[in-house]
Amino acid sequence: MPLMGNAVGTGIPSVDIAVYHLPELVALALGGLAIALAGAAFPAGWAAGTRTQSALRTE
């Protein structure tokens, strides 16, 4: 971001760039991982419990 701001001749304040601190970033990353795992659990469980031919046909 600072390089792009400098390229067009404007300065971007660090307050605008550093919005999240480390604890917030860790919480957001873990929350995203939990959402991704929860969203993948149902389809993966269904595919594991069904016949291979049916699972591949529904893709």
Buried (B, 14 or more C-beta within 10 A) or exposed (E): EEEEBEEEEEEEEEEEEEEEEEEEEEEEEEEEEEEEEEEEEEEEEEBEEEEEEEBEEEE
